[in-house]
Amino acid sequence: MKSVTIYGVVVLVFMMSAYALERRGRRYVLAFALGCALASSYGFLSGAWPFGAVEAVWCVVALRRYQVTRN
């Protein structure tokens, strides 16, 4: 298995785990934003630029949600 593929699997598991835990607090929203940024980098590294672009947008959305969310 290529190292980029392993990176992608780890990043996507992290991102989806953070998404599943978002209701537990702001830090999980921030973790989801980080996961989206990492998933975006995976998309660009793997040559799937549409995936990279969409994940970059989700990162911005999650960061905005982090700013407006209160504990």
C-alpha positions as CSV (number, residue, x, y, z in Angstrom):
1,M,0.0,0.0,0.0
2,K,1.3,3.5,-0.9
3,S,2.2,5.8,1.9
4,V,-0.3,8.4,0.5
5,T,-3.1,5.9,0.7
6,I,-2.2,5.0,4.3
7,Y,-2.1,8.8,5.1
8,G,-5.6,9.2,3.5
9,V,-7.1,6.3,5.5
10,V,-5.7,7.6,8.8
11,V,-6.8,11.2,8.1
12,L,-10.4,10.2,7.0
13,V,-10.8,8.0,10.1
14,F,-9.7,10.9,12.3
15,M,-12.0,13.3,10.5
16,M,-15.1,11.1,10.7
17,S,-14.4,10.3,14.4
18,A,-14.2,14.0,15.2
19,Y,-17.4,14.6,13.2
20,A,-19.2,11.9,15.2
21,L,-18.1,13.5,18.5
22,E,-18.9,17.1,17.6
23,R,-21.9,17.3,19.9
24,R,-19.6,16.7,22.9
25,G,-17.9,20.0,22.6
26,R,-16.2,22.7,20.7
27,R,-12.8,21.0,20.7
28,Y,-14.3,18.2,18.5
29,V,-15.6,20.8,16.0
30,L,-12.0,22.2,15.9
31,A,-10.7,18.6,15.5
32,F,-13.1,18.1,12.6
33,A,-11.8,21.3,11.0
34,L,-8.3,20.0,11.3
35,G,-9.4,16.7,9.9
36,C,-10.9,18.5,6.9
37,A,-7.7,20.4,6.3
38,L,-5.7,17.2,6.4
39,A,-8.2,15.4,4.1
40,S,-7.9,18.3,1.8
41,S,-4.1,17.9,1.7
42,Y,-4.6,14.2,1.0
43,G,-6.9,15.0,-1.9
44,F,-4.3,17.3,-3.5
45,L,-1.5,14.8,-2.8
46,S,-3.4,11.9,-4.4
47,G,-4.3,14.0,-7.5
48,A,-8.0,14.2,-6.6
49,W,-8.2,18.0,-6.6
50,P,-12.0,18.2,-6.5
51,F,-11.9,16.2,-3.2
52,G,-9.2,18.5,-2.0
53,A,-11.2,21.6,-2.9
54,V,-14.4,20.4,-1.2
55,E,-12.6,19.4,2.0
56,A,-10.9,22.9,2.1
57,V,-14.4,24.4,1.9
58,W,-15.6,22.1,4.7
59,C,-12.6,23.2,6.8
60,V,-13.7,26.8,6.5
61,V,-17.3,25.9,7.4
62,A,-16.1,23.9,10.4
63,L,-13.9,26.8,11.6
64,R,-16.8,29.2,11.3
65,R,-19.0,26.8,13.3
66,Y,-16.2,26.6,15.9
67,Q,-16.2,30.4,16.2
68,V,-19.9,30.7,16.8
69,T,-20.3,27.6,19.0
70,R,-20.3,28.1,22.8
71,N,-20.0,25.4,25.4
